[in-house]
Amino acid sequence: MNPLHQTISGHVVPAMLQHAINSGLDPELLLQEAGIPSYWLEDTSGRLLPLQFANLMRALWRCSNDEFMGFSAEPSRVGTFPLMMHSVLSADTLGQALSQGAHFYRVLTDSISLRLTEHDGIAEFELRLREPERDPGHVLTETILLCWYRLACWLINRRILLTDTHFSYPPPPHEAEYHQLYPCPHHFNQDRTALHFDARVLALPVTRSRDELKVLIRELPLGFFIKPVFQGSLSHRVRSRLVQGGMADLPSLDVVAGELFMTGRTLRRQLLVEGTRYQEIKDELRREHAMALLREPQTSINAVARDIGFREAAVFIKAFKHWTGMTPGDYRAHWQAQRQLARATS
Protein backbone atom coordinates (compact mmCIF):
# COMPACT_ATOMS: atom_id res chain seq x y z
CA MET A 1 0.00 0.00 0.00
CA ASN A 2 1.17 3.51 -0.75
CA PRO A 3 0.64 5.92 2.16
CA LEU A 4 0.30 8.99 -0.02
CA HIS A 5 -3.23 8.99 -1.39
CA GLN A 6 -4.54 11.76 0.85
CA THR A 7 -3.40 14.04 3.64
CA ILE A 8 -5.01 14.83 6.98
CA SER A 9 -5.80 18.17 8.58
CA GLY A 10 -3.30 19.26 11.21
CA HIS A 11 -6.07 20.02 13.72
CA VAL A 12 -5.96 16.38 14.80
CA VAL A 13 -2.51 16.73 16.42
CA PRO A 14 -3.43 18.72 19.56
CA ALA A 15 -6.79 16.91 19.73
CA MET A 16 -5.10 13.48 19.76
CA LEU A 17 -2.48 14.57 22.29
CA GLN A 18 -5.02 16.02 24.71
CA HIS A 19 -5.36 12.98 26.96
CA ALA A 20 -1.66 12.13 26.74
CA ILE A 21 -0.77 15.60 28.02
CA ASN A 22 -3.36 15.32 30.81
CA SER A 23 -1.73 12.01 31.79
CA GLY A 24 1.66 13.69 32.16
CA LEU A 25 3.23 12.36 28.94
CA ASP A 26 5.65 14.47 26.93
CA PRO A 27 3.88 15.47 23.70
CA GLU A 28 7.12 16.37 21.94
CA LEU A 29 8.48 12.85 22.45
CA LEU A 30 5.29 11.39 20.98
CA LEU A 31 5.54 13.71 17.98
CA GLN A 32 9.18 12.81 17.52
CA GLU A 33 8.27 9.12 17.54
CA ALA A 34 5.64 9.82 14.88
CA GLY A 35 7.98 11.87 12.69
CA ILE A 36 5.98 15.08 13.21
CA PRO A 37 7.79 18.40 13.90
CA SER A 38 7.09 19.76 17.38
CA TYR A 39 5.85 23.08 15.98
CA TRP A 40 2.61 21.27 15.05
CA LEU A 41 1.55 21.69 18.68
CA GLU A 42 1.16 25.41 17.93
CA ASP A 43 0.82 25.65 14.14
CA THR A 44 -1.76 23.19 12.78
CA SER A 45 -2.19 24.86 9.40
CA GLY A 46 -0.29 22.12 7.54
CA ARG A 47 -1.42 18.63 6.59
CA LEU A 48 -0.21 15.27 7.89
CA LEU A 49 0.75 12.33 5.77
CA PRO A 50 -1.34 9.26 6.59
CA LEU A 51 1.93 7.62 7.70
CA GLN A 52 2.52 10.40 10.26
CA PHE A 53 -1.06 10.17 11.52
CA ALA A 54 -0.80 6.38 11.82
CA ASN A 55 2.54 6.66 13.62
CA LEU A 56 1.06 9.12 16.12
CA MET A 57 -1.77 6.68 16.79
CA ARG A 58 0.75 3.88 17.30
CA ALA A 59 2.72 6.04 19.73
CA LEU A 60 -0.44 6.76 21.72
CA TRP A 61 -1.39 3.08 21.67
CA ARG A 62 2.04 2.13 22.95
CA CYS A 63 1.99 4.51 25.90
CA SER A 64 -1.68 3.96 26.86
CA ASN A 65 -2.52 0.41 25.65
CA ASP A 66 -5.82 1.91 24.55
CA GLU A 67 -7.06 1.78 20.95
CA PHE A 68 -9.59 4.49 21.84
CA MET A 69 -6.71 6.83 22.93
CA GLY A 70 -8.51 8.01 26.07
CA PHE A 71 -11.58 9.31 24.22
CA SER A 72 -13.98 6.71 25.65
CA ALA A 73 -15.31 5.88 29.09
CA GLU A 74 -13.24 2.67 29.19
CA PRO A 75 -10.05 1.73 27.33
CA SER A 76 -9.99 -0.79 24.50
CA ARG A 77 -6.86 -2.92 24.78
CA VAL A 78 -4.51 -2.72 21.80
CA GLY A 79 -5.17 -5.73 19.58
CA THR A 80 -8.94 -5.69 20.03
CA PHE A 81 -9.75 -4.41 16.55
CA PRO A 82 -7.48 -6.97 14.80
CA LEU A 83 -9.11 -9.71 16.88
CA MET A 84 -12.51 -8.52 15.71
CA MET A 85 -11.34 -8.57 12.08
CA HIS A 86 -10.21 -12.17 12.45
CA SER A 87 -13.61 -13.07 13.87
CA VAL A 88 -15.61 -11.52 10.99
CA LEU A 89 -13.47 -12.84 8.15
CA SER A 90 -15.28 -16.18 8.34
CA ALA A 91 -18.63 -14.49 7.54
CA ASP A 92 -20.24 -15.37 4.23
CA THR A 93 -21.51 -11.88 3.40
CA LEU A 94 -20.71 -8.28 4.27
CA GLY A 95 -23.96 -7.98 6.22
CA GLN A 96 -23.03 -10.94 8.39
CA ALA A 97 -19.52 -9.55 8.92
CA LEU A 98 -20.73 -6.11 10.05
CA SER A 99 -23.38 -7.64 12.33
CA GLN A 100 -20.83 -9.99 13.90
CA GLY A 101 -18.36 -7.13 14.38
CA ALA A 102 -21.00 -4.97 16.06
CA HIS A 103 -21.95 -7.87 18.35
CA PHE A 104 -18.25 -8.39 19.18
CA TYR A 105 -18.04 -4.87 20.62
CA ARG A 106 -21.38 -5.11 22.40
CA VAL A 107 -20.07 -8.10 24.32
CA LEU A 108 -16.73 -6.44 24.98
CA THR A 109 -17.66 -2.93 26.13
CA ASP A 110 -20.51 -0.49 26.57
CA SER A 111 -18.25 2.52 25.91
CA ILE A 112 -19.28 2.40 22.27
CA SER A 113 -22.33 0.92 20.59
CA LEU A 114 -22.42 -0.23 16.95
CA ARG A 115 -25.57 -1.32 15.15
CA LEU A 116 -26.44 -2.38 11.60
CA THR A 117 -30.05 -1.95 10.43
CA GLU A 118 -31.98 -1.77 7.13
CA HIS A 119 -34.80 0.62 6.20
CA ASP A 120 -36.44 0.89 2.76
CA GLY A 121 -33.44 -0.49 0.91
CA ILE A 122 -30.89 1.62 2.82
CA ALA A 123 -28.39 0.09 5.24
CA GLU A 124 -27.49 2.13 8.32
CA PHE A 125 -24.31 1.55 10.34
CA GLU A 126 -24.75 3.51 13.56
CA LEU A 127 -22.18 4.53 16.17
CA ARG A 128 -22.97 5.80 19.66
CA LEU A 129 -20.49 6.84 22.36
CA ARG A 130 -21.60 6.37 25.95
CA GLU A 131 -19.83 9.60 26.94
CA PRO A 132 -19.53 11.74 23.78
CA GLU A 133 -18.28 14.67 25.85
CA ARG A 134 -14.96 12.80 26.17
CA ASP A 135 -14.51 13.21 22.39
CA PRO A 136 -15.00 16.98 21.93
CA GLY A 137 -12.95 17.14 18.73
CA HIS A 138 -14.74 14.04 17.33
CA VAL A 139 -11.39 12.29 16.73
CA LEU A 140 -12.66 8.94 18.02
CA THR A 141 -15.98 9.20 16.16
CA GLU A 142 -14.31 10.06 12.86
CA THR A 143 -11.66 7.36 13.28
CA ILE A 144 -14.10 4.57 14.17
CA LEU A 145 -16.47 5.40 11.31
CA LEU A 146 -13.64 5.65 8.78
CA CYS A 147 -12.04 2.37 9.89
CA TRP A 148 -15.33 0.48 9.74
CA TYR A 149 -16.25 2.00 6.38
CA ARG A 150 -12.92 1.08 4.84
CA LEU A 151 -12.96 -2.34 6.50
CA ALA A 152 -16.33 -2.97 4.82
CA CYS A 153 -14.89 -1.94 1.43
CA TRP A 154 -11.82 -4.10 2.01
CA LEU A 155 -13.85 -7.20 2.95
CA ILE A 156 -15.69 -7.23 -0.39
CA ASN A 157 -12.79 -5.72 -2.38
CA ARG A 158 -14.85 -2.89 -3.86
CA ARG A 159 -15.80 0.67 -3.06
CA ILE A 160 -19.09 1.12 -1.23
CA LEU A 161 -20.87 4.29 -2.33
CA LEU A 162 -22.31 6.11 0.68
CA THR A 163 -25.70 7.72 0.13
CA ASP A 164 -25.25 10.14 3.06
CA THR A 165 -24.05 10.44 6.65
CA HIS A 166 -25.69 11.66 9.87
CA PHE A 167 -23.82 13.23 12.78
CA SER A 168 -25.27 13.96 16.21
CA TYR A 169 -23.25 17.19 16.62
CA PRO A 170 -23.02 20.58 14.86
CA PRO A 171 -20.71 21.02 11.85
CA PRO A 172 -17.14 21.09 13.23
CA PRO A 173 -14.57 23.71 12.16
CA HIS A 174 -12.93 21.06 9.96
CA GLU A 175 -16.18 20.14 8.23
CA ALA A 176 -14.47 20.27 4.82
CA GLU A 177 -12.43 17.21 5.82
CA TYR A 178 -15.58 15.10 5.91
CA HIS A 179 -15.82 15.22 2.13
CA GLN A 180 -12.48 13.41 1.94
CA LEU A 181 -13.35 10.92 4.67
CA TYR A 182 -16.89 10.14 3.54
CA PRO A 183 -17.55 11.27 -0.08
CA CYS A 184 -21.31 11.94 0.12
CA PRO A 185 -23.78 14.51 1.53
CA HIS A 186 -23.47 15.14 5.29
CA HIS A 187 -26.20 16.03 7.79
CA PHE A 188 -25.31 17.47 11.20
CA ASN A 189 -27.33 18.05 14.39
CA GLN A 190 -29.09 14.72 13.86
CA ASP A 191 -30.42 12.33 16.49
CA ARG A 192 -27.68 9.77 15.75
CA THR A 193 -24.33 9.27 14.03
CA ALA A 194 -24.46 6.81 11.14
CA LEU A 195 -23.31 5.88 7.65
CA HIS A 196 -25.95 5.08 5.00
CA PHE A 197 -25.53 2.99 1.84
CA ASP A 198 -27.45 0.71 -0.51
CA ALA A 199 -28.59 -2.34 1.47
CA ARG A 200 -28.00 -4.63 -1.50
CA VAL A 201 -24.27 -4.35 -0.77
CA LEU A 202 -24.83 -6.35 2.43
CA ALA A 203 -25.47 -9.49 0.36
CA LEU A 204 -22.07 -9.33 -1.37
CA PRO A 205 -19.64 -12.10 -0.36
CA VAL A 206 -16.57 -11.58 1.80
CA THR A 207 -13.69 -12.28 -0.58
CA ARG A 208 -10.54 -11.69 1.49
CA SER A 209 -8.16 -14.39 2.71
CA ARG A 210 -6.39 -14.88 6.04
CA ASP A 211 -3.07 -14.06 4.39
CA GLU A 212 -4.46 -10.76 3.10
CA LEU A 213 -5.77 -9.98 6.57
CA LYS A 214 -2.35 -10.61 8.10
CA VAL A 215 -0.83 -8.06 5.71
CA LEU A 216 -3.52 -5.49 6.57
CA ILE A 217 -3.07 -6.01 10.32
CA ARG A 218 0.70 -5.55 10.07
CA GLU A 219 0.05 -2.10 8.59
CA LEU A 220 -2.61 -1.01 11.08
CA PRO A 221 -3.80 1.62 11.45
CA LEU A 222 -2.18 2.95 8.26
CA GLY A 223 -4.19 0.77 5.88
CA PHE A 224 -7.44 2.51 6.86
CA PHE A 225 -6.12 6.05 6.37
CA ILE A 226 -5.25 5.51 2.72
CA LYS A 227 -7.89 6.16 0.11
CA PRO A 228 -8.17 2.75 -1.58
CA VAL A 229 -7.83 2.45 -5.35
CA PHE A 230 -9.55 -0.78 -6.36
CA GLN A 231 -8.44 -2.84 -9.35
CA GLY A 232 -10.70 -2.15 -12.32
CA SER A 233 -12.10 1.13 -10.99
CA LEU A 234 -12.13 4.17 -13.26
CA SER A 235 -9.71 6.01 -10.98
CA HIS A 236 -7.34 3.05 -11.24
CA ARG A 237 -7.57 3.16 -15.05
CA VAL A 238 -6.87 6.92 -15.04
CA ARG A 239 -3.85 6.48 -12.77
CA SER A 240 -2.55 3.65 -14.96
CA ARG A 241 -2.85 5.89 -18.03
CA LEU A 242 -1.06 8.82 -16.36
CA VAL A 243 1.90 6.80 -15.09
CA GLN A 244 2.65 5.70 -18.65
CA GLY A 245 4.11 9.13 -19.41
CA GLY A 246 6.35 11.48 -17.49
CA MET A 247 5.09 13.59 -14.61
CA ALA A 248 6.40 16.77 -16.21
CA ASP A 249 3.66 16.97 -18.86
CA LEU A 250 0.51 15.18 -17.71
CA PRO A 251 -2.39 15.27 -20.18
CA SER A 252 -5.60 17.20 -19.61
CA LEU A 253 -8.81 15.62 -18.38
CA ASP A 254 -10.36 15.90 -21.84
CA VAL A 255 -7.45 14.08 -23.46
CA VAL A 256 -7.66 11.19 -21.00
CA ALA A 257 -11.45 11.10 -21.31
CA GLY A 258 -11.15 10.79 -25.11
CA GLU A 259 -8.74 7.88 -24.73
CA LEU A 260 -11.29 6.20 -22.47
CA PHE A 261 -14.06 6.83 -25.04
CA MET A 262 -16.07 9.26 -22.94
CA THR A 263 -16.54 13.00 -22.60
CA GLY A 264 -14.67 15.06 -20.06
CA ARG A 265 -17.94 15.77 -18.26
CA THR A 266 -18.68 12.04 -17.95
CA LEU A 267 -15.18 11.28 -16.67
CA ARG A 268 -15.42 14.06 -14.10
CA ARG A 269 -18.83 12.86 -12.90
CA GLN A 270 -17.82 9.20 -12.63
CA LEU A 271 -14.64 10.05 -10.72
CA LEU A 272 -16.73 12.03 -8.24
CA VAL A 273 -18.90 8.95 -7.75
CA GLU A 274 -15.71 7.07 -6.80
CA GLY A 275 -14.83 9.83 -4.34
CA THR A 276 -12.01 11.49 -6.24
CA ARG A 277 -11.21 14.12 -8.89
CA TYR A 278 -8.88 14.22 -11.87
CA GLN A 279 -6.74 16.97 -10.31
CA GLU A 280 -6.51 14.95 -7.10
CA ILE A 281 -5.21 11.93 -9.01
CA LYS A 282 -2.62 14.13 -10.75
CA ASP A 283 -1.53 15.64 -7.43
CA GLU A 284 -1.25 12.19 -5.86
CA LEU A 285 1.01 10.97 -8.64
CA ARG A 286 3.18 14.08 -8.53
CA ARG A 287 3.44 13.83 -4.76
CA GLU A 288 4.42 10.16 -4.91
CA HIS A 289 7.02 10.82 -7.61
CA ALA A 290 8.42 13.83 -5.74
CA MET A 291 8.80 11.88 -2.52
CA ALA A 292 10.56 9.05 -4.32
CA LEU A 293 13.01 11.52 -5.90
CA LEU A 294 13.61 13.29 -2.57
CA ARG A 295 14.82 10.01 -1.09
CA GLU A 296 17.77 10.24 -3.48
CA PRO A 297 20.19 12.76 -1.89
CA GLN A 298 21.95 13.51 -5.16
CA THR A 299 18.77 14.89 -6.77
CA SER A 300 18.42 18.64 -6.20
CA ILE A 301 15.15 20.30 -5.21
CA ASN A 302 15.18 22.19 -8.52
CA ALA A 303 15.52 18.91 -10.43
CA VAL A 304 12.66 17.33 -8.49
CA ALA A 305 10.46 20.35 -9.25
CA ARG A 306 11.19 20.13 -12.98
CA ASP A 307 10.66 16.37 -13.11
CA ILE A 308 7.12 16.64 -11.75
CA GLY A 309 6.06 19.60 -13.89
CA PHE A 310 6.88 22.74 -11.87
CA ARG A 311 8.78 25.50 -13.63
CA GLU A 312 9.79 27.20 -10.39
CA ALA A 313 11.15 25.49 -7.28
CA ALA A 314 9.38 27.99 -5.01
CA VAL A 315 5.98 26.97 -6.40
CA PHE A 316 6.88 23.29 -5.95
CA ILE A 317 7.99 23.87 -2.36
CA LYS A 318 4.69 25.58 -1.56
CA ALA A 319 2.70 22.78 -3.20
CA PHE A 320 4.69 20.06 -1.44
CA LYS A 321 4.16 21.68 1.96
CA HIS A 322 0.43 21.85 1.24
CA TRP A 323 0.44 18.15 0.31
CA THR A 324 2.48 16.88 3.25
CA GLY A 325 2.85 19.57 5.92
CA MET A 326 6.64 19.57 5.34
CA THR A 327 8.96 21.34 2.95
CA PRO A 328 10.89 19.09 0.53
CA GLY A 329 14.03 19.70 2.58
CA ASP A 330 12.29 18.74 5.83
CA TYR A 331 10.93 15.59 4.22
CA ARG A 332 14.38 14.61 2.89
CA ALA A 333 15.98 15.19 6.29
CA HIS A 334 13.27 13.18 8.05
CA TRP A 335 13.61 10.31 5.57
CA GLN A 336 17.38 10.17 6.00
CA ALA A 337 17.05 10.26 9.79
CA GLN A 338 14.53 7.40 9.74
CA ARG A 339 16.79 5.41 7.40
CA GLN A 340 19.78 5.88 9.71
CA LEU A 341 17.68 4.86 12.71
CA ALA A 342 16.50 1.71 10.93
CA ARG A 343 20.08 0.77 10.09
CA ALA A 344 21.23 1.41 13.65
CA THR A 345 18.52 -0.81 15.12
CA SER A 346 18.75 -3.61 12.53
MORA-V84984 format. One record per backbone hydrogen bond with DSSP energy under -0.5 kcal/mol. NH is the residue of the N-H (numbers start at 1). CO is the residue of the C=O. Records with the same first field share a line. If there is no record, write none. Layout:
NH->CO + CO
//
This chain:
3->1
4->2
5->2
8->48
10->46
12->9
13->10
15->11
16->12
17->13
18->14 + 15
21->17
22->18
23->19
24->21
25->20
27->25
30->26
31->27
32->28
33->29
34->30
35->31 + 32
36->31
40->37
41->38
42->39
43->39
44->42
47->321
48->8
50->6
51->3
53->49
54->50
55->51
56->52
57->53
58->54
59->55
60->56
61->57
62->58
63->59
64->60
65->61
67->76
69->66
71->68
77->75
80->77
83->79
84->80
85->81
86->82
87->83
88->84
89->85
91->88
94->204
95->202
97->93
98->94
99->95
100->96
101->97
102->98
103->99
104->100
105->101
106->102
107->103
108->104
109->105
113->128
115->126
117->115 + 124
119->122
122->119
123->197
124->117
125->195
126->115 + 124
127->193
128->113
130->111
132->129
134->131
135->132
138->135
142->138
143->139
144->140
145->141
146->142
147->143
148->144
149->145
150->146
151->147
152->148
153->149
154->150
155->151
156->152
157->153 + 154
158->153
161->159
162->160
163->196
164->196
165->185
166->194
167->187
175->172
177->174
178->175
179->176
180->177
181->177
182->178
184->182
185->163
187->165
189->169
190->167
193->127
194->166 + 192
195->125
196->164
197->123
198->161
199->121
201->198
202->199
203->200
204->201
206->92
207->155
208->155
213->209
214->210
215->211
216->212
217->213
218->214
219->215 + 216
220->217
222->219
224->221
225->222
228->226
230->228
233->230
237->233
238->234
239->235
240->236
241->237
242->238
243->239
244->241
245->242
249->246
250->247
256->252
257->253
258->254
259->255
260->256
261->258
262->257
267->263
268->264
269->265
270->266
271->267
272->268
273->269
274->270
275->272
276->271
281->277
282->278
283->279
284->280
285->281
286->282
287->283
288->284
289->285
290->286
291->287
292->288
293->289
294->290
295->291 + 292
296->293
297->295
299->296
300->298
304->300
305->301
306->302
307->303
308->304
309->306
310->305
316->312
317->313
318->314
319->315
320->316
321->317
322->318
323->319
324->320
325->321
331->327
332->328
333->329
334->330
335->331
336->332
337->333
338->334
339->335
340->336
341->337
342->338
343->339
344->340
345->341
346->342
//
